[in-house]
Amino acid sequence: MQNFLKNLEKFMMRFQGNIYVNAIMHGMMSIMPISLIGGVFGILSYMPFPEIIQNGMSVMALMTSSLISVYVVAGVSGAFARLRKQDIMSTIILSLVMFFLITPTTNDAEGIIAISTDYLGNKGMFLAIITGIVARALYYFILENNKIKFTMPDSVPSTITNMFNSLIPYLVVGFIYVVLNQIMLQTKFGNFHDLVYTLLQAPLNNLGSSIWSAFLLVFLAELLWFFGIHGSMVTSVFMTALFTPQATANIEALALKQPIPYIVSGSFISAFKGPRALALAFVLVYFTRSKHLKSVGKLAIVPSAFSISEPMKFGIPMVMNLYLLIPMSLAPVVSLGIAYIANIINFMPRVAASIPQIVPPILSGILATGWQGAVVQVIQFVAIVALYYPFILKLDKLELEKEKAHSPEEIPNVS
């Protein structure tokens, strides 16, 4: 068992430390404020404001959701450059140019060239991630292996010298992308966007819109926590890849005043994984007699309102605690199941706004879907309390026995 845990932790640490995983994760996290703003403005566009203000809100929402792939290119390429300690601005600019180069354009009779937002919204997200990684890698590979260097007098600033030395790598990368794009035009797909979307993103979208995929990932995240591994960090890259396109599509539909297409999305999971930490802290404070467990609950009650569970993860502890493995792993699954049913029976609207997990329960439910979301979170809270209660009761009994063994005084009943 010790060898298994050691190998599991080593594998997970390597996975978390992988530069590609980190670049994608940090790059996608950097655009979260944009998604949040888009969702907020999308909701505000439905408020009874004057029409001119409503139109402005809708435009703001569209400028976030309909151009999300552009922001993804910048976020991922910039994060990769930062991790590699490379020039961030040059990397972002190059990646954006290459992304636009392989994005289809239309040319009308008046000679106006336009790029369809169909390829700049959620449909282009996977190609945006790929471009942010590949264009950067090509550029720095050529830059580091290029033997042709410009030599400038000492009086010339180094930025000017670097600019001239980057010209050849820029030209070579651009030439490669032009050739590949022309080859792709001759295929049945017609462009890289449709190729990636058909072969990669569309199948993953089916997984990302499935409640079973969500169940599996939130279950695995908590299961890894049981072994002392930060499960959310490990699964976040899969969460992002699978569920962000649906969240973006929902924001775009909200801005266009169209029906919200997806129930399950990144926004849905973020808002309705349930007030698990708060429910557990509540059980510790009000249903335990052990001094240890009650003190942990009192310490954790305020942080738990903001989804911070580490005081209980290591204070109870929940890590490597077989008594809590079942409720800890099932709590997010039960929570998502309740929210999913609320959507299926049309009690709660589908989630379009992206609400950070640190927003306290009730408030996050209202911001996500209105008063119905708050009611669902109350139901989740009660369900999680009921789930933890028998297991905490058993753990409390064991803790009381330990405390009695170390103290001659009778443990008072403070329940």
PyMOL commands that set and color helices and strands:
alter all, ss='L'
color gray80, all
select helices_A, chain A and resi 2-17+19-30+32-44+51-65+68-83+88-101+117-119+122-145+158-165+167-185+192-208+211-226+231-255+266-272+276-287+291-304+310-315+322-344+363-369+371-406
alter helices_A, ss='H'
color red, helices_A
select strands_A, chain A and resi 105-107+113-115
alter strands_A, ss='S'
color yellow, strands_A
deselect
rebuild
show_as cartoon
